[in-house]
Amino acid sequence: MRKLKRFILTALAIFALVVPLAGVKGNQSSVKAATTKNSKTITIKDEAGDKVAVPRNIKRIAIVGAWPLPAELTVFFNSANKIVGMPKASMAAAKSGLLSELYPNILKAKTSFDQGTSINTEELKKLNPDVVFYSAEDAAQKKQLLNAGFTPVGISYAGSHYDTRKILNKQIALLSKMFPKNNKSKVFNAYSKKEYDLVQSRVKKIKPAQQQKILFLHEYDKSVITTSGKEHFGQYWADSINAINAGHSVKDSLPNVTMEQIYKWNPDKILVTNFTKAQPKDLYQNTIGNYNWSKVKAVKNKQVYKMPLGAYRSYTPGVDTPITLLWMAKTVYPKQFKDINITKETKTYYKKVFNVNLTNAQANQMYKPSSNAADY
């Protein structure tokens, strides 16, 4: 399973390098929809650059490959009723995070078609989906879906220099074209920009000598440690808060690293993703494998943090991207953001953009995630 995680995320990184060179057609300005008043379909341009005629009234949706999308769709609709199929990795995050608590019906979605790096189209047919969302960069998967008679819609997590905010903006724009009654593009873009501008107005004042060095602990078990190299999401997150990605000199997207290399980097902060079961205490107490973290500055100073798990794993683009940026800025630079109440900000974001009312307990739960999201 560890190999599968690496395959999916490494493939994502490769696509992110290739797609900008070819020209990403699915950006916000090129997302188009055409329909007539009485037609039963609406024609959109998806993020693979294809014109796709989709039903005007989509009732059944399946998702293959695009792991964060089930959460985005569910929160976008404020309902899980349309989601009939989703990847196993998405289901693991839903069960472990906030999504299944807010929308218990998401647990009814089927995952039997998901065979890791491939899909079982016969199992997928049993779900009778009106549309099937797939990873836009996976041409082979698109061909497989077309040959099986499905209506595939490409959704992209690549391009935009790993800018999670821009990637999510484009996706919300596409969904708003497909589901105009649920159009959230304008309100989402405005809120996302507001949060981004707030962070930038403060972190731009941080001098080079004050910049914090962050190690993103992407995968971590007794046999391997991986982090974000220059060509992955960790680089964008670090850049967006005026911090230093410890792995910025490594060109690989998710390189394997040794403890000796981590000692040389000696990061000030360590952010642990939800693609690993590891928690901060595992570094503080050296409970995984034969690693010795006691020499690392972030561990000495108790500056290890598990990344949020709201609707989905927050390291990648997803519905929680705007609020994750604010959390990360506050976590890495607490003095500059000491006035920010992250619980209050989270509740406001969900309410204003998605009309979802979170309790204080639910909002706080996002920042104390379990390890189970990595159990798939």
Summary of the structure (lengths in Angstrom):
residues: 376
radius of gyration: 20.2
end to end distance: 7.2
largest distance: 68.0
contacts: 1287
relative contact order: 0.14
helix: 44%
strand: 14%
